[in-house]
Amino acid sequence: MSKEEPVLHIRGKARLLPDNVCTDHIISSGRKRDAADIREATKHIFEDLDPPLLHPIESGDIIVAGSNFGCSSAMEIAVEVLKYAGVGAIIARSFARTYYRNAVNLGLPVFEIDVHGIYEADEICVDLKGSAGRISNLTRGFEVGLPSIPSFVLEVILAGGLSEYYRALGHLPAGRLR
């Protein structure tokens, strides 16, 4: 990876979700068999939410959720299906730790912030340079600073995930995975 500070810029429409969205809400366990064809699996994202989403997830959307997003099982398909559908990022008050780690490992940007003041369909912009960044709600006219993100985590996300990061470097940097 380059020695320059990593930069990330994502802009999309907010898709609001409640607290405690579990991996089975993201993609039902009954749809795991569709995981062999990720295109088919994306047709079933959030189909078991109560109440269901009014409109399907579209490429570029930014998921904005409450606390404990991705709780329950450690199914990687719950990250893969959102990434394949084109979700630009997930912003949540908090994440289940396994989901957060899977998202970083698979290259899906995830950020923990207070999501108060973000509403369905608001235009959201995520900007990071190095470890500093902000999330702007362009519809409502406010910004929120992001907590510091280790440069290694951002490099992995920008590479498209841990496997792609490893392929680009040919090794993992010593001491950076702790």
C-alpha positions in Angstrom: 0.0 0.0 0.0 1.2 3.6 -0.6 2.8 5.7 2.1 0.3 8.5 1.4 -2.5 9.0 3.8 -5.5 6.9 2.7 -8.5 8.8 1.5 -12.1 7.7 1.5 -15.1 9.6 0.0 -18.6 8.1 0.0 -21.9 9.9 -0.8 -25.3 8.3 -0.8 -28.9 8.2 0.4 -29.5 7.3 4.0 -31.5 4.1 4.7 -32.7 4.2 8.3 -32.9 1.1 10.4 -33.7 0.5 14.0 -31.7 -0.9 17.0 -30.8 -4.6 17.1 -30.9 -5.4 13.4 -29.6 -9.0 13.5 -27.8 -10.9 10.7 -31.0 -12.8 10.1 -32.8 -9.5 9.4 -30.1 -8.6 6.9 -30.3 -11.9 5.1 -32.5 -14.7 6.4 -30.9 -17.9 7.5 -33.4 -19.6 5.2 -31.8 -17.7 2.3 -28.2 -19.0 3.0 -28.7 -21.6 0.2 -28.9 -18.6 -2.2 -25.4 -17.5 -1.0 -23.9 -19.5 -3.8 -25.4 -16.9 -6.1 -24.9 -13.6 -4.4 -27.0 -11.8 -7.1 -30.0 -13.9 -6.0 -29.3 -13.4 -2.3 -29.3 -9.6 -2.7 -33.0 -9.8 -3.7 -33.8 -10.8 -0.2 -31.9 -8.2 1.9 -34.0 -7.1 4.9 -37.1 -9.0 3.7 -37.7 -10.2 7.3 -37.6 -6.8 9.0 -40.7 -5.8 10.8 -41.8 -3.5 9.4 -40.1 -4.1 6.1 -38.2 -1.5 4.2 -40.5 0.6 1.9 -38.0 0.5 -1.0 -35.3 -2.0 -1.8 -31.6 -1.2 -1.1 -30.0 0.5 -4.0 -26.3 0.8 -5.0 -24.8 3.7 -3.2 -27.2 3.7 -0.3 -25.7 4.3 3.2 -27.3 2.3 5.9 -27.9 4.3 9.1 -28.8 2.1 12.1 -29.2 2.3 15.8 -27.4 0.2 18.4 -26.1 -3.3 18.1 -26.2 -3.6 14.3 -25.4 -7.1 13.0 -26.0 -8.9 16.2 -26.8 -12.6 16.4 -24.7 -14.9 14.2 -21.3 -14.4 12.6 -22.5 -15.1 9.1 -20.2 -13.4 6.6 -22.9 -13.5 4.0 -24.7 -10.7 6.1 -21.8 -8.4 5.1 -21.2 -9.8 1.6 -24.8 -9.4 0.5 -24.8 -5.7 1.5 -21.4 -5.1 -0.1 -22.5 -6.8 -3.3 -25.7 -4.8 -3.4 -23.5 -1.7 -3.5 -24.1 -0.3 0.0 -21.5 2.5 0.3 -21.1 2.3 4.1 -22.9 1.5 7.3 -23.2 4.1 10.0 -24.5 2.9 13.4 -24.6 3.9 17.0 -22.9 0.6 17.7 -22.1 -2.7 16.0 -21.9 -6.3 17.1 -18.1 -6.8 17.3 -18.1 -9.8 15.0 -20.2 -8.0 12.3 -17.8 -5.0 12.6 -14.8 -7.2 12.1 -16.3 -9.1 9.2 -17.2 -5.8 7.5 -13.6 -4.5 7.8 -12.2 -7.9 6.7 -14.5 -7.8 3.6 -13.9 -4.1 2.8 -17.3 -2.6 3.7 -16.8 0.8 5.5 -18.4 0.9 8.9 -18.5 3.8 11.4 -19.8 4.1 14.9 -21.3 7.5 15.6 -24.4 9.1 17.1 -26.9 8.9 14.3 -29.4 11.3 15.8 -30.6 13.9 13.2 -30.2 11.6 10.2 -33.5 10.7 8.5 -34.6 8.3 5.7 -33.4 9.5 2.3 -31.1 12.3 3.7 -28.0 12.8 1.5 -25.0 11.7 3.5 -21.3 12.2 2.7 -18.5 10.4 4.5 -15.0 11.9 4.1 -11.8 10.5 5.6 -8.2 11.5 5.1 -5.9 9.4 7.2 -7.4 8.8 10.6 -9.5 12.0 10.7 -12.8 12.4 9.1 -16.4 13.6 9.2 -19.9 12.6 8.2 -22.0 15.3 6.7 -25.7 15.4 6.4 -26.1 17.5 3.3 -29.9 17.5 3.5 -30.0 18.9 7.0 -26.8 20.9 6.9 -24.7 19.5 9.8 -21.4 17.5 10.3 -20.3 15.0 12.8 -16.6 14.2 13.4 -15.6 10.6 13.2 -13.6 8.9 16.0 -10.0 8.1 15.0 -9.7 5.1 12.7 -6.4 3.3 12.6 -4.8 3.8 9.2 -4.4 0.0 8.8 -8.1 -0.5 9.1 -8.8 2.2 6.5 -6.1 0.7 4.2 -7.8 -2.7 4.4 -11.2 -1.2 3.6 -9.8 0.8 0.7 -8.1 -2.4 -0.7 -11.5 -4.1 -0.7 -10.9 -6.3 2.3 -8.2 -8.2 4.1 -7.7 -10.8 1.3 -7.2 -8.0 -1.3 -4.9 -6.1 1.0 -2.8 -9.2 1.5 -2.7 -9.9 -2.3 -1.5 -6.3 -2.9 1.3 -6.5 -0.3 2.2 -10.1 -0.5 2.2 -10.3 3.3 0.6 -8.7 6.3 2.6 -6.1 8.2 4.0 -7.4 11.4 2.2 -6.3 14.6 -0.7 -4.6 12.8 -3.4 -7.2 13.4 -3.4 -6.9 17.2 
